[in-house]
Every structure is written in C-alpha cells, then in structure tokens.
C-alpha cells in the first residue's frame, strides 16, 4: 500500500499566501485533487471548517473543486483508528 498523508491547515494557508497562490500556481491545487483521487492525500473536517471560515480562494476551492471525500469526518472509526496508530508509533519510537 502506498503512503497516505493527512494535511493540516498550513499547506493550504501558506500555499495560498506564498508560493502556490491560485493565480500563480493553479497546478498545486489541481495536484491536491489528483493525489486525493489516488488515495494519497486527505485532510479532516476540522481543518475544512477552519479554512472555510475565511472568505477567500481556499473556501471557494473547498466548495467547488475539492471532492467531498477529501476531508474525512473525524468521528469515522477509520480516522480514529489511524490516529491511534499514529500516536502509538510516535510513542514507541520515542521510547525505544
């Protein structure tokens, strides 16, 4: 299985504000969708909610371009299990 990545708010915000602004690098935003469709990139609903508070291009991207499945519900058991696995790995690596 290929690696999967969960994005926090920073890649979206920094991307929009700096190197990957929508008018400079629209390919970045398209690639997020493409990587998501390849089951490699996701985020969570709490990040979506944080990003959608601003009235800007990210809010528009979420509403019009990001697939509904891009932002996983944090109460889904698969998300809870993945988070628990991540915590366990971090704990075991720091205590070995």
C-alpha positions, -999 to +999 in steps of 0.1 A: +000+000+000+013+035-008+018+061+018-011+084+027-008+119+041-031+139+062-027+177+056-032+202+084-042+238+076-007+251+070-001+238+034-034+253+024-028+287+040+009+290+032+002+277-003-024+304-009-004+332+007+030+323-008+044+301-035+012+283-046-012+312-049-042+303-070-033+327-098+004+318-098+004+280-094-031+265-101-014+232-107-007+228-069-044+229-062-052+205-091-025+181-078-041+180-044-073+167-060-053+143-082-033+129-052-066+126-033-081+106-061-051+083-060-058+079-022-026+095-011-037+129+003-065+138+027-074+162+054-101+162+081-133+180+087-119+202+114-093+216+090-121+222+064-141+241+090-111+262+099-103+270+063-139+277+054-141+305+080-123+329+057-140+343+026-112+336+002-099+313-026-095+283-003-131+285+007-140+285-030-117+256-037-132+236-009-167+243-022-161+239-059-130+217-065-122+195-035-141+162-036-165+156-007-142+128+004-111+150+007-120+160+042-126+129+064-150+130+093-131+128+125-157+107+141-153+079+114-139+048+131-112+045+104-099+080+112-099+073+149-080+040+143-055+057+121-049+085+147-044+059+174-019+040+153+000+073+146+001+081+184+013+045+192+040+047+166+052+080+178+052+068+214+071+036+206+097+054+185+104+080+213+106+053+240+128+028+223 
